[in-house]
């Protein structure tokens, strides 16, 4: 983000006719890499130049959208879990993922690219790009292969909504301003949109209509999995300033965060059991086998809630001081 901001400021200064724009940009930015949003708001640049900086920075973020090996490597981990968890629910073996691999790797890699794009925008305090070339590339390939079904496009739009909510909520938590509880719950519900994209994509590639009962069950299962991941990653997410539902609950409910979280979990578990009960026997059996594998690896079937961090700024300072 600092390099993006530097390049954008240099472009803005040159457009304003300022000599030695590179040196002037260095003086303006200084050591602001850790707080680019604050810099963009409070620097000595005029409003006109700030607008130019934002536009130039957004353009540079948009240009950083090549699918890299790192993104494909990140996609590999997701697809391994997807194959073990979801393909048996399609009456397939996890090894059958090879038949769908090009499309799945391409889609998940581009979703990670859009996620990185969103993180860059959030750190720079920028709104969403009006015309993301990554999204256009993704939809273009899906349409060309006859896979851009309405349900799939809807899930991609859900992803864009999630990223917009993530930016807004993380900004509010960083500024310690009030959160909208409905936005927090909506973001939590949308967080696993990429698994839903992949799942609908497999239905499309198989030429089979999506199973509404299965998708309905998996939506609740994904929400519970996301909560478990957020509880495990809570301290790291506070340090990174990332969206985390338990972090949001601490901001919303203070010392009652754990109580409210367990109430949310209890409600989702009741719904989870009800939706699981209507699935065919073979799908329930496949899900039970995968659940046993996951719990054997994690070593516990109980919910473990972290200690709420009431003063995030103090916690972050203490962590950096210790390190």
N, C-alpha and C positions, 0 to 999 in steps of 0.2 A: 504493500500500500504506500509506503514512503516514496518508493521510486515512481509510482504512478503519480502521486501528488507533485513530486519534484518536476517531472516532465510536463505536467499540466500547468504548473506555475511558470515554468520557463516559457512555454508557448504563449501564455497570457501576457507575460512581461514583454516578450518580443512583439506581440501584436500591438502593445501600447507604446512601442518605440523606445523602450528602456534599454540602454546599452549594458553590455555585460550581464545579460539576463541570468546566466548560470550562477554567477557569484551572488547576485542579488537574491536568487531563489534559495541558495544555501543559507544566507543570512536570515531570510524570512522563516524557513522551516526549522533550522537549527536542529535541536534534538527532539522534535515534535512527533517522531515516528510512533510513539506510544499513545498519542492523543490527536490523531489527525482530524477527527470530527471537531474537537474543541479548537484546533488551529484554524480550520476552515471557517469557523464561526467568529473567532475573535482576532484574527490576524489583522495587520494593517492594510490589507488589500481593500480597494474600493469595492462597492457592491457589484459594479460592472465587471471588474476583474474576477471577483469571486464567482460570478455566474459563468464566466469564461473558463475558470479553473474547473468548476463542476462539470461543464460540458466536455472539456478536454479529458478529464479523468474518466468520465463515463465511456468516452470513445476508446480510451486505452484499455479499460476493463473489458469492453466488448471484443477487443482484438486478442485478448489472452484466452482464446477458446479452443485451441487445438487439443485434441484428445491425446494426452501424454501417456507414456508407459506407467507413470505413477497413478493416473486415474484408472487405467485398465487393471492395475494391480489391486487398487481398492475395490474395483468392481468384482474381482475374482473372489474375494472373501464373502461379499454379499451373495454372489451366485452359488458358491458352495453351500451356504446355509439355505438358500432358496431351493436348490436341488434336493437337499436332504429333507426339508420340511414340506415343500409344496408339491413336488412331482409325484410322490406317492398318493397325494390327494387327487391327482389327475389319473390315477391307476397306471402310473409310470414308475420305472425304476430311476433312482438318482442318476445312474449312468446314462440315461436317455437324454440328459441335458446336451450331449454332443449334437443332437439333431437340431437344437434350437440355439446353439452357442453363438453364431455370428450376430444374430439379431439381439440376443440378450446382452452380450458384451457391449455391443454398440450402444444400445439404449441406456444401460446402466452407467457406462462411461460418460455419456453425454449428460445424464442426470447429475453425476458427480461434478462435471464441468460447470453445469448451471448452479450447483450448490456452491462451488468455489467462487463463481461470479457473484453470487449473492453475498458471500462473506466479504469479498472485496468491497462491494457497494456499502455494506453495513459499516465496515471499518472507516470508510471514507465519508460516511454520512450522506450517501447519495440514494436517490429513489431508484426504483427498478428501471432497467433499460427499456425504452419504448419498443424497440425492435431488436430482440436478442437474436443474433445470428445462430447461436447454439440451438435455440428452440426451433428456428426455421429449418435448420439442417435436420434435426430430429424428426419433425413432422413431415418434411419433404421425403425422407427415406421411407418412413412408414406408409405414406400415401402411395409412393411409387411401387411398394410391395403389396399394396392392397390390405394393409394392416391398421390403417388409421380409423378404426371403428369409433363411433361416438363415445362409447364407454371409456375407451383408451384416452381419447383427447380430453375427456372430462377429468380423468385422474391427473393428467399432466397439468391441467388448469388448477386442480386442487393443490398441486405442488407449488405453483406460482403464488397461490393464496397463502400457503404455509410460509413461504419465504418472506412475503410481505408482512405477515403477522410476526414472524421471527424478528425481522428488523425492528418493527415498532415496539415489541415487547422487550427486546434486549436493550434498546435505547432507553426505554422507560426505567428498566431496572438499573441500568448504569447511572441514570440521573436520579435514582431513588424517588421517582414520581409514581403516582397511583396507577395500578394496573386495572384493566377491564377483565373481570373474571370470565365473562363469556368469550372474550378473545383468547384467553389462556386455554380454556377447554376446547375451543375450536382448533387451535394450533396443535394441541395434544392429539386430537382426533385425526388430524391430517398428516401427522409427522411421518408415518410409514407409507406415504403415497407411492414410493418407488416400488415397494413389494407388490402393491396393487396393480401398478403399471405392468410389471413383469408377469404377474399372474394372468391378467387379461390378455397379454401378448401371447402367452402359451395357448390359451383357449383359441385365440385367433389363428395362430399358426397350425393348430390341430384341426381347424375348420369346425370347431364345436362352439355352440352358444355358451356364454358364461353361466355357471351354476349359481343362481341368486342365493340359495341357502348356504352354499359353501362360502361365497364371498361375504355374506352377512356374518357368519361365524368367524371367519378369519379377520374381519375388521375389529371385532372385540378382542380376539387373541393377540392381534398386533398391538392394540392399545395397552394391554397388560404387559406385553413384552417390552414395549417402550418405557413404561413406568419402571419396570425392573431395571432396565439399562440406565435410566435417569437416576434412580436411587444409588446405583453402583458408581456412576460417574459424577455425582453431585459436586463434590469438592473441586474436581478438575474443571467442570463446567462453570463454576463460580469464577475460577481463575481465568478462564478463557472468555468469560462474558457470554456464554452460549445459552440458548434457550434450553431449559430443563424444567419439567413440570413441578418437581419438588422445590426447585429454586423459586419458581413463580408462586407456589403455595406459601412459602416463607414470606415473600413480599406481600401476599394477600392476607394471610392469616396470622403471621407472627408466631407466637409460642404454640398456637393451635394447629400449626401446619401438619404435624404428624397425625393428629386426630382426624383432620379433614382428608388427608391422603388415604388413610385406612378406610374412611367412609366411601371414598371414590372407588377404591380397590374392591371393597365388599360388593358394591352395586354392580361393578363390571363383572365380578366373578359369578354373581347370580345370573346375569344375562348370558355370560359365557356358557354356563352349564345348560341353560335353556336352549341355546342355539346349537350346542353340540348334540343334544339329545335328539334333534330332528334329522341329523345326518344319517346316511346309510351305515350299516354295521361295518362295512369294509373301510369307510373313511374314518369312522371313530377309532377303529383298531389301528389304522395307520398313524393317526394323530397321537394315540396313546403310546405307540412305540417310539415316536420321535420325542415325546415329552419325557419318557424315561431316559432316553439318551442325554437330553439336555440336563436333567436334574442329576444324573450320574456324574456329569462333567462339573456342574456347579457345586455339588455336594450338599445342597439344602433345598427344601421345598417351602421354607418359611420366608415371609417378607421381612427384610432387615432394613430399617429406616436409619439414615444418617442423622447426626446431631445437627439441628438447624443452625445456620450461620446468620446471626442477627445483624451483624455489622460487616458487610462484605468488604468495604474499603479497608477496615482494620485487618481483616483476615488476609486480604491480598498483600497488604504491607508487611504483615508478619511473615508470610511465606517467602516473600522476596528478601526480607532481612535474614531469615534463617538460611536461605540458599546463597 
